[in-house]
Amino acid sequence: MQSKTALPKDTRSGRPQAMSARSTTTAPTTAQTTAIREHTAQRGFRWRGDWTIALVLLFLGFLTFIPLIMLLELSLKSQQQMADAMWLPAWPLHFKNYAKAWIVMQPYMVNSLNFSLGAVAVSILCSTLSAYVLARYDFPGREFFYMAILALLMIPGVLTLITAFVVTVRLNLNNTYWGVWLPLAAGAQAFQIIVLRTFFASLPSELFEAGRLDGAGELTMLLRIALPLAKPILSTLIVLQILNVWNEFIWPIMVLSDPGRYPAILGILRLGQLVTQRDPGAMYAGYVISGLPLLLMFAFTSRSFIRGLTSGAIKM
């Protein structure tokens, strides 16, 4: 028979005392120690691999920002500093280049802001109404119109430049703000209608039925139900539209004959003609000034922009 080890007894009750947790803890075996070492080695290998990927991505990101860094550096140099060391930092920094560039670029910046806000307002208004009708109304030919709008995405915008210019001239809209707003807004209609129609169609019909029971009309349901739910995707579409209008080069130079109404991207050309020969740093400062509003816009709207992209609303 195997002998049993007697447990120590309590002196007052006579019952055997339970062994403490420390006494029951056993030392790890050789197999357990080997497994722990292998797991630690694997974690260390993955850690080194992650650092390698991080360094590669950091290097690629640095290459991406090199043009921006060089632009900022050149915008703070004088003509003599560029002649001595074009691509190396130089002191002192000439912030007066930005003052010179702002004097020339100020009216063109106002024009770009006017063109962007006007084109976005017209585009979002028309695309929202069209998308809501295509999504919530059932009428003959609805799918045909939707497929026709979808087919417009396959037509390059360059092919419609001549036709749009002829129509603009015949309507006497050339050299006017409407001549810039309407064509640029029309160019974004196909994409915006498809995206918004997909989003409105995905909304539960119970929301609109409840609104009808409460006596709400279609316009009220659009303003009180559909649009508040569509804020993320609307912010994404607005950012994309402003980016496209702000960087539009071909259409303004075609339809505007008055240089005083040129946007900022065309104002840079005039800035280069005025200051390039005697002060090239001011021209580079003009590049920075023209791109600064887009940078600030994305900095303040990046969260809504990413939410609109990842909310599942953009589906084809």
C-alpha positions as YAML, in Angstrom:
chain: A
units: angstrom
residues:
- id: 1
  name: MET
  ca: [0.00, 0.00, 0.00]
- id: 2
  name: GLN
  ca: [1.12, 3.51, -0.78]
- id: 3
  name: SER
  ca: [1.64, 5.72, 2.20]
- id: 4
  name: LYS
  ca: [-0.35, 8.94, 2.40]
- id: 5
  name: THR
  ca: [1.26, 12.14, 3.49]
- id: 6
  name: ALA
  ca: [-0.50, 13.54, 6.51]
- id: 7
  name: LEU
  ca: [-1.60, 17.16, 6.34]
- id: 8
  name: PRO
  ca: [-0.88, 19.43, 9.29]
- id: 9
  name: LYS
  ca: [-3.83, 19.76, 11.61]
- id: 10
  name: ASP
  ca: [-5.32, 22.83, 13.14]
- id: 11
  name: THR
  ca: [-4.55, 22.85, 16.86]
- id: 12
  name: ARG
  ca: [-7.95, 24.25, 17.79]
- id: 13
  name: SER
  ca: [-10.33, 22.32, 15.49]
- id: 14
  name: GLY
  ca: [-8.27, 19.27, 14.80]
- id: 15
  name: ARG
  ca: [-9.02, 19.50, 11.05]
- id: 16
  name: PRO
  ca: [-6.28, 19.23, 8.48]
- id: 17
  name: GLN
  ca: [-5.13, 22.61, 7.15]
- id: 18
  name: ALA
  ca: [-5.24, 23.27, 3.36]
- id: 19
  name: MET
  ca: [-1.90, 23.65, 1.69]
- id: 20
  name: SER
  ca: [-1.04, 27.18, 0.62]
- id: 21
  name: ALA
  ca: [-0.95, 28.23, -3.02]
- id: 22
  name: ARG
  ca: [2.80, 28.67, -2.80]
- id: 23
  name: SER
  ca: [3.33, 25.11, -1.66]
- id: 24
  name: THR
  ca: [1.16, 23.71, -4.48]
- id: 25
  name: THR
  ca: [2.96, 25.63, -7.22]
- id: 26
  name: THR
  ca: [5.18, 23.33, -9.21]
- id: 27
  name: ALA
  ca: [8.26, 24.32, -11.17]
- id: 28
  name: PRO
  ca: [7.89, 24.42, -14.98]
- id: 29
  name: THR
  ca: [9.01, 21.31, -16.75]
- id: 30
  name: THR
  ca: [11.67, 21.16, -19.43]
- id: 31
  name: ALA
  ca: [9.05, 20.99, -22.21]
- id: 32
  name: GLN
  ca: [7.25, 24.04, -20.87]
- id: 33
  name: THR
  ca: [10.50, 25.99, -20.65]
- id: 34
  name: THR
  ca: [11.35, 25.07, -24.24]
- id: 35
  name: ALA
  ca: [7.88, 26.14, -25.45]
- id: 36
  name: ILE
  ca: [8.18, 29.49, -23.65]
- id: 37
  name: ARG
  ca: [11.58, 30.12, -25.24]
- id: 38
  name: GLU
  ca: [10.28, 29.26, -28.73]
- id: 39
  name: HIS
  ca: [7.24, 31.52, -28.26]
- id: 40
  name: THR
  ca: [9.48, 34.39, -27.11]
- id: 41
  name: ALA
  ca: [11.78, 33.86, -30.08]
- id: 42
  name: GLN
  ca: [8.83, 33.91, -32.49]
- id: 43
  name: ARG
  ca: [7.52, 37.12, -30.95]
- id: 44
  name: GLY
  ca: [10.94, 38.69, -31.27]
- id: 45
  name: PHE
  ca: [11.13, 37.66, -34.93]
- id: 46
  name: ARG
  ca: [7.73, 39.21, -35.67]
- id: 47
  name: TRP
  ca: [8.79, 42.33, -33.79]
- id: 48
  name: ARG
  ca: [11.88, 42.67, -35.98]
- id: 49
  name: GLY
  ca: [9.79, 42.04, -39.08]
- id: 50
  name: ASP
  ca: [7.33, 44.77, -38.10]
- id: 51
  name: TRP
  ca: [10.19, 47.20, -37.64]
- id: 52
  name: THR
  ca: [11.47, 46.37, -41.11]
- id: 53
  name: ILE
  ca: [8.07, 47.07, -42.66]
- id: 54
  name: ALA
  ca: [7.77, 50.28, -40.64]
- id: 55
  name: LEU
  ca: [11.17, 51.52, -41.84]
- id: 56
  name: VAL
  ca: [10.31, 50.75, -45.47]
- id: 57
  name: LEU
  ca: [6.98, 52.59, -45.18]
- id: 58
  name: LEU
  ca: [8.69, 55.51, -43.45]
- id: 59
  name: PHE
  ca: [11.22, 55.75, -46.28]
- id: 60
  name: LEU
  ca: [8.49, 55.63, -48.94]
- id: 61
  name: GLY
  ca: [6.50, 58.26, -47.05]
- id: 62
  name: PHE
  ca: [9.56, 60.48, -46.90]
- id: 63
  name: LEU
  ca: [9.96, 60.16, -50.69]
- id: 64
  name: THR
  ca: [6.32, 61.19, -51.07]
- id: 65
  name: PHE
  ca: [6.84, 64.37, -49.04]
- id: 66
  name: ILE
  ca: [10.14, 65.37, -50.68]
- id: 67
  name: PRO
  ca: [8.43, 67.61, -53.32]
- id: 68
  name: LEU
  ca: [6.43, 69.38, -50.62]
- id: 69
  name: ILE
  ca: [9.53, 69.86, -48.45]
- id: 70
  name: MET
  ca: [11.50, 71.25, -51.39]
- id: 71
  name: LEU
  ca: [8.63, 73.57, -52.29]
- id: 72
  name: LEU
  ca: [8.56, 74.99, -48.76]
- id: 73
  name: GLU
  ca: [12.34, 75.40, -48.81]
- id: 74
  name: LEU
  ca: [12.41, 77.19, -52.17]
- id: 75
  name: SER
  ca: [9.58, 79.49, -51.13]
- id: 76
  name: LEU
  ca: [11.76, 80.87, -48.33]
- id: 77
  name: LYS
  ca: [14.85, 81.58, -50.45]
- id: 78
  name: SER
  ca: [16.07, 84.64, -52.30]
- id: 79
  name: GLN
  ca: [17.32, 84.62, -55.86]
- id: 80
  name: GLN
  ca: [20.95, 84.70, -54.69]
- id: 81
  name: GLN
  ca: [20.41, 81.78, -52.31]
- id: 82
  name: MET
  ca: [18.92, 79.72, -55.14]
- id: 83
  name: ALA
  ca: [21.91, 80.50, -57.32]
- id: 84
  name: ASP
  ca: [24.36, 79.47, -54.56]
- id: 85
  name: ALA
  ca: [22.59, 76.36, -53.20]
- id: 86
  name: MET
  ca: [19.42, 75.43, -55.05]
- id: 87
  name: TRP
  ca: [18.50, 72.30, -53.11]
- id: 88
  name: LEU
  ca: [20.21, 72.91, -49.76]
- id: 89
  name: PRO
  ca: [18.83, 74.88, -46.81]
- id: 90
  name: ALA
  ca: [19.99, 78.47, -46.60]
- id: 91
  name: TRP
  ca: [19.72, 81.24, -44.03]
- id: 92
  name: PRO
  ca: [18.13, 83.66, -43.43]
- id: 93
  name: LEU
  ca: [14.58, 82.65, -44.34]
- id: 94
  name: HIS
  ca: [12.77, 85.18, -46.54]
- id: 95
  name: PHE
  ca: [9.16, 85.24, -45.35]
- id: 96
  name: LYS
  ca: [8.62, 88.38, -47.40]
- id: 97
  name: ASN
  ca: [8.17, 86.10, -50.40]
- id: 98
  name: TYR
  ca: [4.75, 85.16, -49.04]
- id: 99
  name: ALA
  ca: [3.78, 88.82, -48.63]
- id: 100
  name: LYS
  ca: [4.72, 89.51, -52.27]
- id: 101
  name: ALA
  ca: [2.84, 86.45, -53.49]
- id: 102
  name: TRP
  ca: [-0.26, 87.21, -51.41]
- id: 103
  name: ILE
  ca: [-0.60, 90.67, -52.94]
- id: 104
  name: VAL
  ca: [-0.90, 89.10, -56.40]
- id: 105
  name: MET
  ca: [-2.78, 85.92, -55.41]
- id: 106
  name: GLN
  ca: [-5.45, 87.43, -53.14]
- id: 107
  name: PRO
  ca: [-8.12, 88.19, -55.82]
- id: 108
  name: TYR
  ca: [-7.53, 84.84, -57.51]
- id: 109
  name: MET
  ca: [-7.98, 83.02, -54.21]
- id: 110
  name: VAL
  ca: [-11.33, 84.76, -53.74]
- id: 111
  name: ASN
  ca: [-12.35, 83.69, -57.25]
- id: 112
  name: SER
  ca: [-11.41, 80.06, -56.54]
- id: 113
  name: LEU
  ca: [-13.43, 80.12, -53.33]
- id: 114
  name: ASN
  ca: [-16.39, 81.57, -55.22]
- id: 115
  name: PHE
  ca: [-16.16, 78.95, -57.97]
- id: 116
  name: SER
  ca: [-15.81, 76.08, -55.48]
- id: 117
  name: LEU
  ca: [-18.73, 77.07, -53.25]
- id: 118
  name: GLY
  ca: [-21.04, 77.82, -56.18]
- id: 119
  name: ALA
  ca: [-20.26, 74.60, -58.07]
- id: 120
  name: VAL
  ca: [-20.61, 72.51, -54.90]
- id: 121
  name: ALA
  ca: [-23.95, 74.11, -53.98]
- id: 122
  name: VAL
  ca: [-25.44, 73.52, -57.43]
- id: 123
  name: SER
  ca: [-24.01, 70.02, -57.71]
- id: 124
  name: ILE
  ca: [-25.09, 68.77, -54.28]
- id: 125
  name: LEU
  ca: [-28.58, 70.27, -54.63]
- id: 126
  name: CYS
  ca: [-29.29, 68.68, -58.01]
- id: 127
  name: SER
  ca: [-27.68, 65.33, -57.24]
- id: 128
  name: THR
  ca: [-29.51, 65.00, -53.89]
- id: 129
  name: LEU
  ca: [-32.92, 65.60, -55.44]
- id: 130
  name: SER
  ca: [-32.24, 63.30, -58.38]
- id: 131
  name: ALA
  ca: [-30.84, 60.51, -56.22]
- id: 132
  name: TYR
  ca: [-33.77, 60.68, -53.78]
- id: 133
  name: VAL
  ca: [-36.30, 60.40, -56.61]
- id: 134
  name: LEU
  ca: [-34.46, 57.46, -58.19]
- id: 135
  name: ALA
  ca: [-34.18, 55.68, -54.84]
- id: 136
  name: ARG
  ca: [-37.58, 56.24, -53.21]
- id: 137
  name: TYR
  ca: [-40.00, 56.64, -56.13]
- id: 138
  name: ASP
  ca: [-41.21, 53.86, -58.39]
- id: 139
  name: PHE
  ca: [-42.05, 55.18, -61.86]
- id: 140
  name: PRO
  ca: [-41.76, 53.81, -65.41]
- id: 141
  name: GLY
  ca: [-38.27, 54.11, -66.85]
- id: 142
  name: ARG
  ca: [-36.53, 54.49, -63.50]
- id: 143
  name: GLU
  ca: [-33.98, 51.76, -64.16]
- id: 144
  name: PHE
  ca: [-33.39, 53.08, -67.68]
- id: 145
  name: PHE
  ca: [-32.54, 56.55, -66.40]
- id: 146
  name: TYR
  ca: [-30.31, 55.06, -63.72]
- id: 147
  name: MET
  ca: [-28.38, 52.96, -66.24]
- id: 148
  name: ALA
  ca: [-28.08, 55.98, -68.54]
- id: 149
  name: ILE
  ca: [-26.54, 57.99, -65.69]
- id: 150
  name: LEU
  ca: [-24.27, 55.07, -64.90]
- id: 151
  name: ALA
  ca: [-23.11, 55.00, -68.53]
- id: 152
  name: LEU
  ca: [-22.01, 58.64, -68.24]
- id: 153
  name: LEU
  ca: [-19.16, 57.52, -65.99]
- id: 154
  name: MET
  ca: [-17.60, 55.78, -68.97]
- id: 155
  name: ILE
  ca: [-17.37, 59.00, -71.02]
- id: 156
  name: PRO
  ca: [-14.17, 61.01, -70.42]
- id: 157
  name: GLY
  ca: [-14.80, 64.62, -69.53]
- id: 158
  name: VAL
  ca: [-12.38, 65.84, -72.19]
- id: 159
  name: LEU
  ca: [-14.74, 64.62, -74.93]
- id: 160
  name: THR
  ca: [-17.48, 66.98, -73.71]
- id: 161
  name: LEU
  ca: [-15.37, 70.15, -73.57]
- id: 162
  name: ILE
  ca: [-16.26, 71.44, -77.05]
- id: 163
  name: THR
  ca: [-19.97, 70.70, -76.66]
- id: 164
  name: ALA
  ca: [-20.08, 72.32, -73.22]
- id: 165
  name: PHE
  ca: [-18.24, 75.38, -74.52]
- id: 166
  name: VAL
  ca: [-20.63, 75.80, -77.48]
- id: 167
  name: VAL
  ca: [-23.67, 75.51, -75.19]
- id: 168
  name: THR
  ca: [-22.17, 77.98, -72.72]
- id: 169
  name: VAL
  ca: [-21.47, 80.54, -75.44]
- id: 170
  name: ARG
  ca: [-24.97, 80.21, -76.97]
- id: 171
  name: LEU
  ca: [-26.51, 80.78, -73.54]
- id: 172
  name: ASN
  ca: [-24.31, 83.90, -73.11]
- id: 173
  name: LEU
  ca: [-22.77, 82.43, -69.96]
- id: 174
  name: ASN
  ca: [-19.15, 82.79, -71.02]
- id: 175
  name: ASN
  ca: [-17.05, 85.04, -68.80]
- id: 176
  name: THR
  ca: [-19.62, 84.70, -65.99]
- id: 177
  name: TYR
  ca: [-19.70, 82.77, -62.73]
- id: 178
  name: TRP
  ca: [-22.63, 80.67, -63.95]
- id: 179
  name: GLY
  ca: [-20.56, 79.64, -66.95]
- id: 180
  name: VAL
  ca: [-18.10, 78.05, -64.52]
- id: 181
  name: TRP
  ca: [-20.56, 76.75, -61.93]
- id: 182
  name: LEU
  ca: [-22.98, 74.87, -64.16]
- id: 183
  name: PRO
  ca: [-20.54, 72.84, -66.32]
- id: 184
  name: LEU
  ca: [-18.35, 71.90, -63.35]
- id: 185
  name: ALA
  ca: [-21.44, 70.90, -61.36]
- id: 186
  name: ALA
  ca: [-22.79, 68.89, -64.28]
- id: 187
  name: GLY
  ca: [-19.51, 67.01, -64.60]
- id: 188
  name: ALA
  ca: [-19.86, 65.62, -61.08]
- id: 189
  name: GLN
  ca: [-23.56, 64.71, -61.32]
- id: 190
  name: ALA
  ca: [-23.16, 61.13, -62.52]
- id: 191
  name: PHE
  ca: [-20.89, 59.99, -59.68]
- id: 192
  name: GLN
  ca: [-22.78, 61.87, -56.98]
- id: 193
  name: ILE
  ca: [-26.21, 60.62, -58.11]
- id: 194
  name: ILE
  ca: [-25.05, 57.00, -58.18]
- id: 195
  name: VAL
  ca: [-23.48, 57.21, -54.72]
- id: 196
  name: LEU
  ca: [-26.41, 59.02, -53.11]
- id: 197
  name: ARG
  ca: [-29.01, 56.84, -54.84]
- id: 198
  name: THR
  ca: [-27.29, 53.73, -53.48]
- id: 199
  name: PHE
  ca: [-27.26, 55.21, -49.99]
- id: 200
  name: PHE
  ca: [-30.89, 56.38, -50.02]
- id: 201
  name: ALA
  ca: [-32.04, 53.02, -51.37]
- id: 202
  name: SER
  ca: [-30.30, 51.24, -48.47]
- id: 203
  name: LEU
  ca: [-32.27, 53.16, -45.82]
- id: 204
  name: PRO
  ca: [-35.05, 51.15, -44.13]
- id: 205
  name: SER
  ca: [-38.46, 51.87, -45.62]
- id: 206
  name: GLU
  ca: [-39.95, 51.80, -42.10]
- id: 207
  name: LEU
  ca: [-38.38, 55.21, -41.43]
- id: 208
  name: PHE
  ca: [-40.27, 56.81, -44.30]
- id: 209
  name: GLU
  ca: [-43.51, 54.93, -43.49]
- id: 210
  name: ALA
  ca: [-43.34, 56.28, -39.95]
- id: 211
  name: GLY
  ca: [-42.83, 59.76, -41.34]
- id: 212
  name: ARG
  ca: [-45.86, 59.43, -43.59]
- id: 213
  name: LEU
  ca: [-47.98, 58.29, -40.63]
- id: 214
  name: ASP
  ca: [-46.90, 61.44, -38.80]
- id: 215
  name: GLY
  ca: [-48.05, 63.55, -41.73]
- id: 216
  name: ALA
  ca: [-44.65, 64.37, -43.19]
- id: 217
  name: GLY
  ca: [-44.37, 65.13, -46.90]
- id: 218
  name: GLU
  ca: [-41.62, 63.97, -49.23]
- id: 219
  name: LEU
  ca: [-39.59, 67.14, -48.84]
- id: 220
  name: THR
  ca: [-39.85, 66.93, -45.07]
- id: 221
  name: MET
  ca: [-38.69, 63.32, -45.08]
- id: 222
  name: LEU
  ca: [-35.78, 64.25, -47.32]
- id: 223
  name: LEU
  ca: [-34.72, 67.09, -45.02]
- id: 224
  name: ARG
  ca: [-35.50, 65.41, -41.68]
- id: 225
  name: ILE
  ca: [-34.67, 61.73, -42.36]
- id: 226
  name: ALA
  ca: [-32.54, 61.16, -45.45]
- id: 227
  name: LEU
  ca: [-30.12, 64.09, -45.33]
- id: 228
  name: PRO
  ca: [-29.19, 63.81, -41.61]
- id: 229
  name: LEU
  ca: [-28.34, 60.16, -42.15]
- id: 230
  name: ALA
  ca: [-26.35, 61.05, -45.28]
- id: 231
  name: LYS
  ca: [-24.06, 63.61, -43.61]
- id: 232
  name: PRO
  ca: [-20.90, 61.44, -43.79]
- id: 233
  name: ILE
  ca: [-21.29, 60.65, -47.47]
- id: 234
  name: LEU
  ca: [-22.30, 64.23, -48.27]
- id: 235
  name: SER
  ca: [-19.16, 65.54, -46.59]
- id: 236
  name: THR
  ca: [-17.08, 63.12, -48.67]
- id: 237
  name: LEU
  ca: [-18.72, 64.24, -51.90]
- id: 238
  name: ILE
  ca: [-18.28, 67.91, -50.97]
- id: 239
  name: VAL
  ca: [-14.57, 67.46, -50.28]
- id: 240
  name: LEU
  ca: [-14.04, 65.62, -53.58]
- id: 241
  name: GLN
  ca: [-15.99, 68.26, -55.51]
- id: 242
  name: ILE
  ca: [-14.07, 71.16, -53.96]
- id: 243
  name: LEU
  ca: [-10.81, 69.41, -54.76]
- id: 244
  name: ASN
  ca: [-11.79, 68.96, -58.40]
- id: 245
  name: VAL
  ca: [-13.09, 72.52, -58.85]
- id: 246
  name: TRP
  ca: [-10.12, 74.12, -57.10]
- id: 247
  name: ASN
  ca: [-7.64, 72.30, -59.35]
- id: 248
  name: GLU
  ca: [-9.63, 72.74, -62.57]
- id: 249
  name: PHE
  ca: [-7.38, 74.34, -65.19]
- id: 250
  name: ILE
  ca: [-8.82, 73.76, -68.65]
- id: 251
  name: TRP
  ca: [-12.43, 74.92, -68.29]
- id: 252
  name: PRO
  ca: [-11.81, 78.33, -66.62]
- id: 253
  name: ILE
  ca: [-9.20, 79.29, -69.21]
- id: 254
  name: MET
  ca: [-11.66, 78.36, -71.98]
- id: 255
  name: VAL
  ca: [-14.77, 80.14, -70.72]
- id: 256
  name: LEU
  ca: [-13.24, 83.17, -68.93]
- id: 257
  name: SER
  ca: [-11.83, 85.98, -71.05]
- id: 258
  name: ASP
  ca: [-11.29, 88.43, -68.19]
- id: 259
  name: PRO
  ca: [-8.00, 87.67, -66.35]
- id: 260
  name: GLY
  ca: [-9.42, 89.34, -63.25]
- id: 261
  name: ARG
  ca: [-11.85, 86.42, -62.86]
- id: 262
  name: TYR
  ca: [-9.26, 83.68, -63.12]
- id: 263
  name: PRO
  ca: [-9.04, 81.13, -60.27]
- id: 264
  name: ALA
  ca: [-5.92, 80.60, -58.20]
- id: 265
  name: ILE
  ca: [-4.49, 77.89, -60.43]
- id: 266
  name: LEU
  ca: [-4.48, 80.37, -63.33]
- id: 267
  name: GLY
  ca: [-3.36, 83.21, -61.07]
- id: 268
  name: ILE
  ca: [-0.12, 81.32, -60.50]
- id: 269
  name: LEU
  ca: [0.69, 81.78, -64.19]
- id: 270
  name: ARG
  ca: [0.20, 85.52, -63.89]
- id: 271
  name: LEU
  ca: [2.28, 85.52, -60.70]
- id: 272
  name: GLY
  ca: [5.08, 83.76, -62.58]
- id: 273
  name: GLN
  ca: [4.99, 86.38, -65.32]
- id: 274
  name: LEU
  ca: [5.25, 89.22, -62.80]
- id: 275
  name: VAL
  ca: [7.87, 88.02, -60.35]
- id: 276
  name: THR
  ca: [9.76, 85.06, -61.85]
- id: 277
  name: GLN
  ca: [12.60, 87.10, -63.36]
- id: 278
  name: ARG
  ca: [13.47, 89.08, -60.26]
- id: 279
  name: ASP
  ca: [12.14, 86.95, -57.38]
- id: 280
  name: PRO
  ca: [11.48, 83.25, -58.06]
- id: 281
  name: GLY
  ca: [10.92, 82.57, -54.36]
- id: 282
  name: ALA
  ca: [7.65, 84.50, -54.52]
- id: 283
  name: MET
  ca: [6.41, 82.19, -57.26]
- id: 284
  name: TYR
  ca: [7.02, 79.12, -55.09]
- id: 285
  name: ALA
  ca: [5.32, 80.94, -52.21]
- id: 286
  name: GLY
  ca: [2.32, 81.40, -54.50]
- id: 287
  name: TYR
  ca: [2.22, 77.64, -55.03]
- id: 288
  name: VAL
  ca: [2.10, 77.13, -51.27]
- id: 289
  name: ILE
  ca: [-0.62, 79.75, -50.80]
- id: 290
  name: SER
  ca: [-2.80, 78.25, -53.53]
- id: 291
  name: GLY
  ca: [-2.61, 74.77, -51.97]
- id: 292
  name: LEU
  ca: [-2.98, 75.84, -48.35]
- id: 293
  name: PRO
  ca: [-6.83, 76.06, -48.34]
- id: 294
  name: LEU
  ca: [-7.10, 72.46, -49.54]
- id: 295
  name: LEU
  ca: [-4.70, 71.34, -46.82]
- id: 296
  name: LEU
  ca: [-6.69, 73.14, -44.13]
- id: 297
  name: MET
  ca: [-9.97, 71.80, -45.51]
- id: 298
  name: PHE
  ca: [-8.77, 68.22, -45.35]
- id: 299
  name: ALA
  ca: [-7.29, 68.75, -41.88]
- id: 300
  name: PHE
  ca: [-10.67, 69.86, -40.49]
- id: 301
  name: THR
  ca: [-12.81, 67.40, -42.47]
- id: 302
  name: SER
  ca: [-10.59, 64.32, -42.55]
- id: 303
  name: ARG
  ca: [-12.64, 62.50, -39.90]
- id: 304
  name: SER
  ca: [-15.91, 63.01, -41.78]
- id: 305
  name: PHE
  ca: [-14.19, 62.20, -45.06]
- id: 306
  name: ILE
  ca: [-12.86, 58.87, -43.80]
- id: 307
  name: ARG
  ca: [-16.20, 58.08, -42.11]
- id: 308
  name: GLY
  ca: [-17.99, 58.60, -45.41]
- id: 309
  name: LEU
  ca: [-15.55, 56.31, -47.25]
- id: 310
  name: THR
  ca: [-15.76, 53.54, -44.66]
- id: 311
  name: SER
  ca: [-19.48, 53.73, -43.84]
- id: 312
  name: GLY
  ca: [-20.36, 51.42, -46.69]
- id: 313
  name: ALA
  ca: [-22.24, 54.09, -48.60]
- id: 314
  name: ILE
  ca: [-19.86, 54.16, -51.56]
- id: 315
  name: LYS
  ca: [-20.80, 50.96, -53.33]
- id: 316
  name: MET
  ca: [-21.16, 50.30, -57.02]
...
